[in-house]
Amino acid sequence: IGPDQIARPAVHNDIILGLFAPLYFFYPSPEILLVVQSMMLGLGALAVFGIAQHVLKKQHLSLLFAVSYLFYVPLQYTNRFDFHAVTLATPFLLFMFYFWLVKKFRWSFLFFILSLLTKEQVGLTTACMGIYMFITQNSKLKTQNYNSKLKNLKFPTAIIIASVVWVGLSFLVIIPFFRGSAHFASSRYQDINVIQTLFRQSTGDYLWNLFAPLGFLSFLSPVFLITLPEFAVNLLSQDPNMRSIVFHYTAVITPFVFISAIYGLKL
């Protein structure tokens, strides 16, 4: 323990890391984290298959999407770039969406909580997912009475509220408490010229690398809009690494590249 050591919540609110501590009783080396991370990312293919099967009803296409997920270059880079808690958001968000589709809301909520715990800003994306769920579900309940609608909309409403509370607590309470100041990354967004920041070559390259592998099908579905908060975080940053697929900054975006592509193909 040195004088420069700081508490983890002073940097990121990724308290899911505490769940990995017991693994060191079995294998006290960082390699165990990399192995578990690879395994969990791989399990995300099952969720991709399940989502595609539910939406497209065609097993061969579902299998194609699952295999494409495993070979998706940004996912490979994310896994290769060390161990990061937010990397686990990729399979968690996929399973959250899948279990919502099949109306297993308790399981969906479990993976929602796990997703939040991977990083402080993930709640921005899950809030958008909750809004999408609310709109989608509400459109299917037009013929039901008010009480029935209220009952069926409880889940997406809970997702939205919990997401907003998580983000607020993380950025306004937890991180400032442990750090003694605002989030360290806030300096990346100071004095930004939004137009100049967005319309640069690195943005085009970034979008190409993310969406070209799936033939830009993602742009055909409104599910793609769920990713807007995370895209804003990455594209408006003055850190060029956040607009690269080589690092872990695509972890929250990857699930919706595939989900929106699946829905895009259905159209």
C-alpha positions as a Markdown table, in Angstrom:
| # | Residue | x | y | z |
|---|---|---|---|---|
| 1 | Ile | 0.0 | 0.0 | 0.0 |
| 2 | Gly | 1.6 | 3.3 | -1.1 |
| 3 | Pro | 0.7 | 6.9 | -0.5 |
| 4 | Asp | -0.7 | 7.3 | -4.0 |
| 5 | Gln | -3.3 | 4.5 | -3.8 |
| 6 | Ile | -6.9 | 5.6 | -4.1 |
| 7 | Ala | -10.2 | 3.9 | -3.8 |
| 8 | Arg | -11.6 | 2.3 | -6.9 |
| 9 | Pro | -14.9 | 4.3 | -6.7 |
| 10 | Ala | -12.8 | 7.5 | -7.1 |
| 11 | Val | -12.1 | 6.4 | -10.7 |
| 12 | His | -15.1 | 4.3 | -11.8 |
| 13 | Asn | -18.2 | 3.0 | -10.2 |
| 14 | Asp | -17.8 | -0.6 | -11.4 |
| 15 | Ile | -18.5 | -2.4 | -8.1 |
| 16 | Ile | -19.1 | -5.6 | -9.9 |
| 17 | Leu | -15.4 | -6.1 | -9.6 |
| 18 | Gly | -16.1 | -7.2 | -6.0 |
| 19 | Leu | -17.8 | -10.3 | -7.3 |
| 20 | Phe | -14.5 | -11.4 | -8.9 |
| 21 | Ala | -12.4 | -11.3 | -5.7 |
| 22 | Pro | -13.4 | -14.8 | -4.6 |
| 23 | Leu | -11.9 | -16.2 | -7.9 |
| 24 | Tyr | -8.5 | -15.5 | -6.5 |
| 25 | Phe | -9.0 | -18.2 | -3.8 |
| 26 | Phe | -9.1 | -20.7 | -6.7 |
| 27 | Tyr | -6.4 | -19.2 | -8.9 |
| 28 | Pro | -4.5 | -16.2 | -7.4 |
| 29 | Ser | -3.4 | -14.6 | -10.7 |
| 30 | Pro | -4.8 | -12.0 | -13.1 |
| 31 | Glu | -5.1 | -14.7 | -15.8 |
| 32 | Ile | -8.3 | -15.9 | -14.1 |
| 33 | Leu | -10.0 | -12.5 | -14.9 |
| 34 | Leu | -9.0 | -12.8 | -18.6 |
| 35 | Val | -10.4 | -16.4 | -18.8 |
| 36 | Val | -13.7 | -15.5 | -17.1 |
| 37 | Gln | -14.0 | -12.4 | -19.3 |
| 38 | Ser | -13.5 | -14.5 | -22.5 |
| 39 | Met | -16.0 | -17.1 | -21.3 |
| 40 | Met | -18.7 | -14.5 | -20.5 |
| 41 | Leu | -18.2 | -12.7 | -23.8 |
| 42 | Gly | -18.6 | -16.0 | -25.6 |
| 43 | Leu | -21.8 | -16.8 | -23.7 |
| 44 | Gly | -23.2 | -13.6 | -25.3 |
| 45 | Ala | -23.5 | -15.6 | -28.6 |
| 46 | Leu | -26.3 | -17.6 | -26.9 |
| 47 | Ala | -28.3 | -14.4 | -26.3 |
| 48 | Val | -27.7 | -13.2 | -29.9 |
| 49 | Phe | -29.0 | -16.6 | -31.1 |
| 50 | Gly | -32.0 | -16.4 | -28.9 |
| 51 | Ile | -32.9 | -12.8 | -29.9 |
| 52 | Ala | -32.5 | -13.7 | -33.6 |
| 53 | Gln | -34.6 | -16.8 | -33.2 |
| 54 | His | -37.3 | -14.9 | -31.5 |
| 55 | Val | -37.3 | -12.1 | -34.1 |
| 56 | Leu | -36.5 | -13.8 | -37.3 |
| 57 | Lys | -37.9 | -17.3 | -36.6 |
| 58 | Lys | -35.2 | -18.8 | -38.8 |
| 59 | Gln | -32.5 | -21.0 | -37.2 |
| 60 | His | -29.9 | -20.7 | -39.9 |
| 61 | Leu | -30.0 | -16.9 | -39.7 |
| 62 | Ser | -29.9 | -17.0 | -35.9 |
| 63 | Leu | -26.8 | -19.2 | -36.1 |
| 64 | Leu | -25.2 | -16.9 | -38.6 |
| 65 | Phe | -25.7 | -13.9 | -36.3 |
| 66 | Ala | -24.3 | -15.9 | -33.3 |
| 67 | Val | -21.2 | -16.9 | -35.2 |
| 68 | Ser | -20.8 | -13.3 | -36.6 |
| 69 | Tyr | -20.9 | -12.1 | -33.0 |
| 70 | Leu | -18.0 | -14.4 | -32.0 |
| 71 | Phe | -16.0 | -13.2 | -35.0 |
| 72 | Tyr | -16.9 | -9.5 | -34.6 |
| 73 | Val | -13.6 | -7.7 | -34.7 |
| 74 | Pro | -14.5 | -4.9 | -32.1 |
| 75 | Leu | -15.5 | -7.7 | -29.7 |
| 76 | Gln | -12.2 | -9.5 | -30.2 |
| 77 | Tyr | -10.3 | -6.3 | -29.6 |
| 78 | Thr | -12.3 | -5.5 | -26.5 |
| 79 | Asn | -11.5 | -8.9 | -25.1 |
| 80 | Arg | -7.8 | -8.7 | -25.9 |
| 81 | Phe | -7.4 | -5.3 | -24.3 |
| 82 | Asp | -6.9 | -6.4 | -20.7 |
| 83 | Phe | -9.7 | -6.9 | -18.2 |
| 84 | His | -12.3 | -4.2 | -17.8 |
| 85 | Ala | -15.6 | -4.6 | -15.9 |
| 86 | Val | -17.5 | -2.7 | -18.6 |
| 87 | Thr | -16.6 | -5.4 | -21.1 |
| 88 | Leu | -19.1 | -7.7 | -19.2 |
| 89 | Ala | -21.8 | -5.2 | -20.1 |
| 90 | Thr | -21.8 | -6.8 | -23.6 |
| 91 | Pro | -23.3 | -10.2 | -22.6 |
| 92 | Phe | -25.3 | -8.7 | -19.7 |
| 93 | Leu | -27.1 | -6.3 | -22.0 |
| 94 | Leu | -27.8 | -9.0 | -24.6 |
| 95 | Phe | -29.3 | -11.3 | -22.0 |
| 96 | Met | -31.3 | -8.4 | -20.5 |
| 97 | Phe | -32.8 | -7.8 | -23.9 |
| 98 | Tyr | -33.4 | -11.4 | -24.6 |
| 99 | Phe | -35.2 | -12.2 | -21.4 |
| 100 | Trp | -37.4 | -9.1 | -21.9 |
| 101 | Leu | -38.3 | -10.4 | -25.3 |
| 102 | Val | -39.4 | -13.8 | -23.9 |
| 103 | Lys | -41.2 | -12.0 | -21.0 |
| 104 | Lys | -39.0 | -13.5 | -18.3 |
| 105 | Phe | -38.8 | -10.1 | -16.5 |
| 106 | Arg | -37.0 | -11.3 | -13.3 |
| 107 | Trp | -34.1 | -12.6 | -15.3 |
| 108 | Ser | -34.1 | -9.5 | -17.4 |
| 109 | Phe | -34.0 | -7.3 | -14.3 |
| 110 | Leu | -31.1 | -9.4 | -12.9 |
| 111 | Phe | -29.0 | -8.8 | -16.0 |
| 112 | Phe | -30.1 | -5.2 | -15.9 |
| 113 | Ile | -28.6 | -4.8 | -12.4 |
| 114 | Leu | -25.4 | -6.6 | -13.5 |
| 115 | Ser | -25.1 | -4.3 | -16.4 |
| 116 | Leu | -25.4 | -1.2 | -14.2 |
| 117 | Leu | -22.7 | -2.5 | -11.9 |
| 118 | Thr | -20.1 | -2.7 | -14.7 |
| 119 | Lys | -19.7 | 1.1 | -15.1 |
| 120 | Glu | -21.3 | 4.4 | -14.0 |
| 121 | Gln | -22.5 | 5.6 | -17.4 |
| 122 | Val | -24.1 | 2.3 | -18.5 |
| 123 | Gly | -27.4 | 3.6 | -16.9 |
| 124 | Leu | -27.6 | 6.1 | -19.7 |
| 125 | Thr | -28.0 | 3.2 | -22.2 |
| 126 | Thr | -30.3 | 1.1 | -20.1 |
| 127 | Ala | -32.5 | 4.2 | -19.6 |
| 128 | Cys | -32.8 | 4.4 | -23.4 |
| 129 | Met | -33.5 | 0.7 | -23.5 |
| 130 | Gly | -36.3 | 1.2 | -20.9 |
| 131 | Ile | -37.8 | 4.0 | -23.0 |
| 132 | Tyr | -37.7 | 1.6 | -26.1 |
| 133 | Met | -39.4 | -1.1 | -24.0 |
| 134 | Phe | -42.0 | 1.3 | -22.8 |
| 135 | Ile | -42.9 | 2.6 | -26.3 |
| 136 | Thr | -42.9 | -0.9 | -27.8 |
| 137 | Gln | -45.0 | -2.4 | -25.0 |
| 138 | Asn | -47.4 | 0.5 | -24.9 |
| 139 | Ser | -48.1 | 0.2 | -28.6 |
| 140 | Lys | -49.1 | -3.4 | -28.1 |
| 141 | Leu | -51.5 | -2.5 | -25.3 |
| 142 | Lys | -53.7 | 0.0 | -27.0 |
| 143 | Thr | -56.8 | -2.2 | -26.6 |
| 144 | Gln | -56.3 | -2.8 | -22.9 |
| 145 | Asn | -57.8 | -0.8 | -20.0 |
| 146 | Tyr | -55.8 | 1.6 | -17.9 |
| 147 | Asn | -55.1 | -0.8 | -15.0 |
| 148 | Ser | -53.8 | -3.6 | -17.4 |
| 149 | Lys | -51.6 | -1.1 | -19.2 |
| 150 | Leu | -50.2 | 0.2 | -15.9 |
| 151 | Lys | -49.4 | -3.4 | -14.8 |
| 152 | Asn | -47.6 | -4.2 | -18.0 |
| 153 | Leu | -45.6 | -1.0 | -18.1 |
| 154 | Lys | -44.2 | -1.4 | -14.6 |
| 155 | Phe | -41.1 | -3.2 | -15.8 |
| 156 | Pro | -39.8 | -0.6 | -18.4 |
| 157 | Thr | -40.7 | 2.2 | -16.0 |
| 158 | Ala | -38.6 | 0.6 | -13.2 |
| 159 | Ile | -35.7 | 0.2 | -15.7 |
| 160 | Ile | -35.9 | 3.9 | -16.6 |
| 161 | Ile | -36.1 | 5.1 | -13.0 |
| 162 | Ala | -33.4 | 2.8 | -11.6 |
| 163 | Ser | -31.1 | 3.8 | -14.5 |
| 164 | Val | -31.5 | 7.5 | -13.9 |
| 165 | Val | -30.9 | 7.0 | -10.2 |
| 166 | Trp | -27.8 | 4.9 | -10.8 |
| 167 | Val | -26.2 | 7.6 | -13.1 |
| 168 | Gly | -27.1 | 10.4 | -10.7 |
| 169 | Leu | -25.7 | 8.7 | -7.7 |
| 170 | Ser | -22.6 | 7.6 | -9.5 |
| 171 | Phe | -21.7 | 11.1 | -11.0 |
| 172 | Leu | -23.1 | 13.3 | -8.3 |
| 173 | Val | -22.5 | 11.4 | -5.1 |
| 174 | Ile | -20.3 | 8.3 | -5.1 |
| 175 | Ile | -17.4 | 9.3 | -7.4 |
| 176 | Pro | -17.2 | 12.9 | -6.0 |
| 177 | Phe | -17.3 | 11.5 | -2.4 |
| 178 | Phe | -14.3 | 9.2 | -3.0 |
| 179 | Arg | -12.4 | 11.4 | -5.4 |
| 180 | Gly | -13.1 | 14.7 | -3.7 |
| 181 | Ser | -13.9 | 16.3 | -7.0 |
| 182 | Ala | -15.8 | 15.7 | -10.3 |
| 183 | His | -15.3 | 12.6 | -12.5 |
| 184 | Phe | -11.7 | 12.5 | -13.9 |
| 185 | Ala | -13.1 | 12.2 | -17.5 |
| 186 | Ser | -15.0 | 15.4 | -17.3 |
| 187 | Ser | -12.0 | 17.2 | -18.6 |
| 188 | Arg | -12.3 | 15.3 | -21.9 |
| 189 | Tyr | -15.5 | 17.3 | -22.7 |
| 190 | Gln | -14.5 | 20.8 | -21.9 |
| 191 | Asp | -14.5 | 23.6 | -24.6 |
| 192 | Ile | -15.9 | 21.3 | -27.3 |
| 193 | Asn | -16.8 | 22.4 | -30.7 |
| 194 | Val | -19.6 | 19.8 | -31.3 |
| 195 | Ile | -19.7 | 20.1 | -35.1 |
| 196 | Gln | -16.0 | 20.0 | -35.5 |
| 197 | Thr | -15.6 | 17.2 | -33.0 |
| 198 | Leu | -18.3 | 15.0 | -34.7 |
| 199 | Phe | -17.4 | 15.5 | -38.3 |
| 200 | Arg | -13.9 | 14.3 | -38.5 |
| 201 | Gln | -12.3 | 11.4 | -40.2 |
| 202 | Ser | -11.9 | 9.3 | -37.1 |
| 203 | Thr | -15.6 | 9.4 | -36.6 |
| 204 | Gly | -16.2 | 8.0 | -40.1 |
| 205 | Asp | -13.6 | 5.3 | -39.6 |
| 206 | Tyr | -15.1 | 4.4 | -36.2 |
| 207 | Leu | -18.6 | 4.0 | -37.5 |
| 208 | Trp | -17.4 | 2.0 | -40.5 |
| 209 | Asn | -15.5 | -0.4 | -38.3 |
| 210 | Leu | -18.5 | -0.9 | -36.1 |
| 211 | Phe | -21.3 | -1.3 | -38.6 |
| 212 | Ala | -19.7 | -2.5 | -41.9 |
| 213 | Pro | -19.2 | -6.1 | -40.6 |
| 214 | Leu | -23.0 | -6.5 | -40.5 |
| 215 | Gly | -23.7 | -4.7 | -43.7 |
| 216 | Phe | -25.0 | -1.5 | -42.0 |
| 217 | Leu | -28.3 | -3.4 | -41.2 |
| 218 | Ser | -28.3 | -1.7 | -37.8 |
| 219 | Phe | -29.3 | 1.6 | -39.3 |
| 220 | Leu | -32.6 | 0.1 | -40.5 |
| 221 | Ser | -34.0 | -0.4 | -37.0 |
| 222 | Pro | -34.9 | 2.2 | -34.3 |
| 223 | Val | -33.2 | -0.1 | -31.8 |
| 224 | Phe | -30.0 | 1.6 | -33.0 |
| 225 | Leu | -31.1 | 4.7 | -31.1 |
| 226 | Ile | -30.5 | 3.0 | -27.8 |
| 227 | Thr | -26.8 | 3.5 | -28.4 |
| 228 | Leu | -27.0 | 7.3 | -28.8 |
| 229 | Pro | -25.8 | 8.1 | -25.2 |
| 230 | Glu | -22.8 | 5.8 | -25.5 |
| 231 | Phe | -22.0 | 7.2 | -28.9 |
| 232 | Ala | -22.1 | 10.7 | -27.5 |
| 233 | Val | -19.7 | 9.7 | -24.7 |
| 234 | Asn | -17.3 | 8.3 | -27.2 |
| 235 | Leu | -17.6 | 10.7 | -30.1 |
| 236 | Leu | -17.6 | 13.9 | -28.2 |
| 237 | Ser | -14.5 | 13.0 | -26.1 |
| 238 | Gln | -11.2 | 14.7 | -26.7 |
| 239 | Asp | -9.5 | 11.3 | -26.1 |
| 240 | Pro | -9.0 | 9.7 | -29.6 |
| 241 | Asn | -8.8 | 6.2 | -28.0 |
| 242 | Met | -12.6 | 6.4 | -27.3 |
| 243 | Arg | -13.2 | 6.5 | -31.1 |
| 244 | Ser | -11.2 | 3.3 | -31.7 |
| 245 | Ile | -12.3 | -0.3 | -31.8 |
| 246 | Val | -9.0 | -1.4 | -30.4 |
| 247 | Phe | -10.0 | -0.6 | -26.8 |
| 248 | His | -12.9 | -1.5 | -24.5 |
| 249 | Tyr | -15.0 | 1.6 | -25.4 |
| 250 | Thr | -17.3 | -0.3 | -27.7 |
| 251 | Ala | -18.5 | -2.8 | -25.1 |
| 252 | Val | -21.8 | -1.0 | -24.4 |
| 253 | Ile | -22.4 | -0.4 | -28.1 |
| 254 | Thr | -21.8 | -3.9 | -29.5 |
| 255 | Pro | -25.0 | -5.5 | -28.1 |
| 256 | Phe | -27.2 | -3.0 | -30.0 |
| 257 | Val | -25.2 | -3.3 | -33.2 |
| 258 | Phe | -26.3 | -6.9 | -33.3 |
| 259 | Ile | -29.8 | -6.4 | -31.9 |
| 260 | Ser | -30.6 | -3.6 | -34.3 |
| 261 | Ala | -29.1 | -5.5 | -37.2 |
| 262 | Ile | -31.4 | -8.5 | -36.4 |
| 263 | Tyr | -34.4 | -6.2 | -36.4 |
| 264 | Gly | -33.1 | -4.4 | -39.5 |
| 265 | Leu | -33.0 | -7.7 | -41.4 |
| 266 | Lys | -36.6 | -8.5 | -40.4 |
| 267 | Leu | -37.7 | -5.3 | -42.1 |
